[in-house]
Amino acid sequence: MNEKEAEWEVMERFGSEREIGCQLQQSIFPYRKELMLTLSVASFFLSVCTCFCCLLRRKYMLAGSFYLCLFIHCSLLSL
């Protein structure tokens, strides 16, 4: 059996490289997608609450300041 035949035999038995890679990734990090989604949503809410607290502490609520603060924080999160 040459190298090409051996490669085809392995692919028939175990599946493609992509399928094996996805299965390995899922077995090592089973809740990766859920964790990343939870962290991103929690970070967004934390940034919004921080902006509100800063603005309310100063006893003025300027919409422009809030949206500027929110835009800057969301821009930093997307990096």
CORQUINOR-V66293 format. One record per backbone hydrogen bond with DSSP energy under -1.0 kcal/mol. CO is the residue of the C=O (numbers start at 1). NH is the residue of the N-H. If there is no record, write none. Layout:
BEGIN
co: <CO/CO>
nh: <NH/NH>
END
This chain:
BEGIN
co: <2/3/4/5/6/7/8/9/10/11/16/17/18/19/20/21/22/23/24/25/29/31/32/33/34/35/36/37/38/39/40/41/42/43/44/45/46/47/48/49/50/51/52/53/54/55/56/62/63/64/65/66/67/68/69/70/71/72/73/74>
nh: <6/7/8/9/10/11/12/13/14/15/20/21/22/23/24/25/26/27/28/29/32/35/36/37/38/39/40/41/42/43/44/45/46/47/48/49/50/51/52/53/54/55/56/57/58/60/59/66/67/68/69/70/71/72/73/74/75/76/77/78>
END
